[in-house]
Amino acid sequence: MNAPINIPRLTAIGSGKGGTGKTLLAVSLAHALAYCGERVLLCDADLGLSNAAVHLGLEHGGDLVNVMAGNCAVEDGIVPVLGGISARGGFDLLSAPPGSGSLANTDAAAATRLLMILRAAHAYDRVLLDLGAGVDETTMNFASCADETLLVMTSDPAALTDAYAFSKLLARAAPGRTPLVLVNLATNETEAHRTFKALAATSRAFLKSEPHHLASIPRDPKAAEAVRRQCHLLTLYPQAPASRAIDAAAQQLHARMEVTAGPAPRAGMR
């Protein structure tokens, strides 16, 4: 009997606005999920302004341009990070050249082809899509076609307004879909709780649905330091408050996948 073909879970990570720390969370979740035993591909789907490779201190992040064009396979277009998927805690990155803007005018058809290519990347258990900030058509297409959508927001009133806009457009594109919310850069749990409750109340009133609170990530100077040093937060400061919160969020995501896909190897970050 032939073994079943592995189909990766697509997890989109978006935010209504820039400045929420979305890419740092995407990179760190890839690292933490790999520690859970998952084979992870991080795809920088901010097609106009790819910068995941910059966060990781890499000269380049792979060849997403030729993967999307059909000129090379995913496995030939990736860059292994921390040893790649064969190493504990390692994952793969697929990105366009940082600062090139080479995919800025990608149309909906090309974005749909990319999703099909990623669905067929059978070497992975999960593909994380680091979406561009905002709610443009391509971003929302990625968000609605993924298996689950993480919404990163902060307590900034503008971030709350934009997070609601993201939720509204997601519900319109994928009826019944509600995002998993990560409240980032929280001063304390009280602020994080208040921020999520404001989004939840607005969603109940106008969308007749309520998002799920996945986790709150505290404002942590160690996270800012990791960004400045272009180093991996979970490697540099594994016991920092932000690292511990990100690991807890990854454990929740991993558990959600186990429920739908059956048991998989599991281990903590440290």
C-alpha positions in Angstrom: 0.0 0.0 0.0 1.3 3.4 -0.9 1.9 5.9 1.9 -0.5 8.8 2.0 0.8 12.0 0.4 1.5 14.7 3.0 -0.3 18.0 2.4 1.1 20.9 4.4 -1.1 23.1 6.5 -1.1 26.7 5.3 -1.0 29.2 8.1 -1.3 32.8 7.0 0.1 35.6 9.3 -1.3 39.1 8.6 -1.9 42.4 10.2 -4.1 45.4 9.3 -1.2 47.8 9.5 2.6 47.8 9.6 4.6 48.2 12.7 2.9 45.4 14.7 6.0 43.1 14.7 4.4 40.6 12.4 7.5 39.4 10.6 9.5 38.9 13.8 6.6 36.8 15.1 6.5 34.8 11.8 10.2 34.1 11.9 10.0 33.1 15.6 6.9 30.9 15.2 8.7 29.1 12.4 11.5 28.4 14.8 9.2 27.4 17.7 7.0 25.1 15.5 10.1 23.4 14.2 11.0 22.6 17.9 7.6 21.1 18.2 8.7 18.5 15.6 7.1 20.1 12.5 8.8 20.5 9.1 8.2 24.2 8.5 8.6 26.3 5.4 8.4 30.1 5.9 7.2 31.8 2.8 7.6 35.6 2.7 4.4 36.4 1.0 4.9 40.2 1.3 5.5 40.1 -2.4 6.4 43.8 -2.8 8.6 44.3 0.3 10.1 41.0 1.3 12.2 41.3 4.5 12.1 38.0 6.4 15.7 37.3 5.2 16.8 40.7 6.6 15.3 39.7 10.0 17.3 36.5 9.9 20.6 38.2 8.9 20.7 36.3 5.5 22.1 37.7 2.3 19.1 36.3 0.4 16.0 34.3 1.2 15.7 32.0 -1.8 14.2 32.3 -5.2 10.5 32.8 -4.9 10.5 34.7 -8.3 11.5 31.6 -10.2 9.4 29.2 -8.1 6.3 31.3 -8.9 7.3 31.4 -12.6 7.5 27.6 -12.6 11.2 27.7 -13.5 12.3 25.8 -10.4 10.8 23.6 -7.7 10.3 24.7 -4.2 13.1 22.5 -2.9 15.5 24.2 -5.3 14.3 27.7 -4.4 14.6 27.6 -0.6 17.3 28.6 1.8 17.8 26.4 4.9 17.7 28.3 8.2 19.4 26.9 11.3 20.2 23.7 9.3 16.9 23.5 7.6 14.1 21.0 8.3 16.5 18.1 8.9 17.9 19.9 12.0 16.1 20.3 15.3 14.6 23.8 15.4 15.6 24.4 11.8 13.2 25.5 9.0 13.3 26.6 5.4 12.8 30.1 3.9 11.3 31.0 0.5 11.4 34.6 -0.4 12.0 37.2 -3.1 15.2 39.2 -2.9 14.9 41.8 -0.1 14.2 45.3 -1.3 13.9 44.3 -4.9 10.1 44.9 -5.3 10.3 42.2 -8.1 6.9 40.8 -7.3 5.1 44.0 -6.3 2.7 43.8 -9.2 1.7 40.2 -8.8 -1.8 39.6 -9.9 -4.5 37.3 -8.3 -3.9 34.5 -10.8 -0.2 34.4 -9.9 -0.9 34.4 -6.2 -3.3 31.5 -6.6 -0.7 29.6 -8.5 1.7 30.1 -5.6 -0.8 28.7 -3.2 -1.2 25.6 -5.4 2.6 25.2 -5.5 2.8 25.5 -1.7 0.0 23.0 -1.2 2.1 20.5 -3.3 5.2 21.1 -1.2 4.9 17.6 0.4 8.2 17.8 2.3 6.6 20.1 4.8 4.0 19.7 7.5 3.3 23.5 7.6 3.8 26.5 5.4 3.8 29.8 7.2 2.8 32.7 4.9 4.1 36.0 6.2 1.7 38.4 4.5 2.2 42.0 3.6 0.7 44.5 6.0 -2.7 45.9 4.9 -5.7 44.5 3.2 -5.0 44.6 -0.5 -6.6 41.9 -2.8 -3.5 39.6 -3.0 -3.0 39.7 0.8 -6.6 38.9 1.5 -6.6 36.1 -1.1 -3.7 34.5 0.7 -5.4 35.0 4.1 -8.8 33.5 3.0 -7.3 30.5 1.1 -5.0 29.4 4.0 -6.2 26.7 6.4 -6.0 29.2 9.3 -5.2 32.9 9.6 -3.3 34.6 12.4 -4.0 38.3 12.9 -1.3 40.3 14.6 -2.4 43.5 16.4 -1.3 45.9 19.1 -3.1 48.2 21.5 -2.6 51.2 19.1 -6.1 52.5 18.2 -5.1 52.5 14.5 -4.0 48.9 14.8 -7.4 48.0 16.3 -9.3 49.8 13.5 -7.2 48.0 10.8 -7.5 44.7 12.6 -11.2 45.0 12.4 -11.0 45.8 8.7 -8.9 42.7 8.1 -11.4 40.6 10.0 -14.3 42.0 8.0 -12.6 41.4 4.7 -11.6 37.9 5.8 -15.2 37.1 6.7 -16.4 38.4 3.4 -13.8 36.3 1.4 -14.2 33.2 3.5 -17.6 33.1 5.2 -17.5 31.6 8.7 -13.7 32.2 9.0 -12.5 34.0 12.1 -8.9 34.9 12.7 -6.6 33.7 15.5 -5.5 36.9 17.3 -2.0 37.6 18.6 -1.8 40.7 20.6 1.8 41.8 20.3 3.9 44.4 22.1 1.6 44.3 25.1 2.6 46.3 28.2 0.9 43.8 30.5 -1.9 41.2 30.5 -4.5 43.8 31.4 -3.7 45.9 28.3 -3.6 42.8 26.1 -7.0 41.6 27.4 -8.6 45.0 26.9 -7.2 45.2 23.3 -8.6 41.8 22.3 -11.9 42.4 24.0 -12.3 45.6 22.0 -11.8 43.7 18.7 -14.1 40.9 19.9 -16.9 43.3 20.8 -16.7 45.1 17.5 -16.7 41.8 15.6 -19.7 40.5 17.6 -21.7 43.7 16.9 -21.0 44.1 13.2 -19.8 40.7 11.9 -21.9 38.5 14.2 -18.8 36.4 14.9 -15.9 36.6 17.4 -12.2 36.0 16.8 -10.2 33.5 18.9 -7.5 34.9 21.2 -4.4 32.7 20.5 -1.8 34.5 22.7 -0.4 37.8 24.0 3.2 38.6 23.4 4.7 41.1 25.9 6.7 44.2 24.9 10.3 42.9 25.4 13.5 44.8 24.9 15.2 41.4 24.1 13.0 41.2 21.0 14.0 44.6 19.8 17.6 43.7 20.4 17.2 40.5 18.3 15.8 42.6 15.4 18.7 45.1 15.6 21.3 42.2 15.7 19.4 40.3 12.9 19.5 37.2 15.1 17.0 34.5 16.0 15.1 35.7 19.1 14.5 32.1 20.4 18.2 31.2 20.0 19.6 34.4 21.4 17.2 34.8 24.3 15.3 31.6 24.8 14.0 32.5 28.2 13.0 36.1 27.4 9.3 36.8 28.1 8.6 37.3 24.4 10.3 34.0 23.5 8.3 32.1 26.2 5.0 33.6 25.0 5.8 32.8 21.3 6.7 29.2 22.2 3.4 28.9 24.1 1.6 30.2 21.0 3.4 27.7 18.8 2.4 24.8 21.1 -1.2 25.9 20.7 -0.9 26.0 16.9 0.8 22.6 16.9 -2.0 21.1 19.1 -4.7 22.5 16.7 -2.9 20.7 13.8 -2.8 17.5 15.8 -6.5 17.6 16.3 -7.2 17.8 12.5 -4.2 15.7 11.2 -3.6 13.2 14.0 -0.7 12.9 16.4 2.7 14.1 15.4 6.1 14.2 17.2 6.1 16.8 20.0 8.8 18.5 22.0 9.2 21.8 23.8 11.4 24.6 22.6 13.9 24.0 25.4 
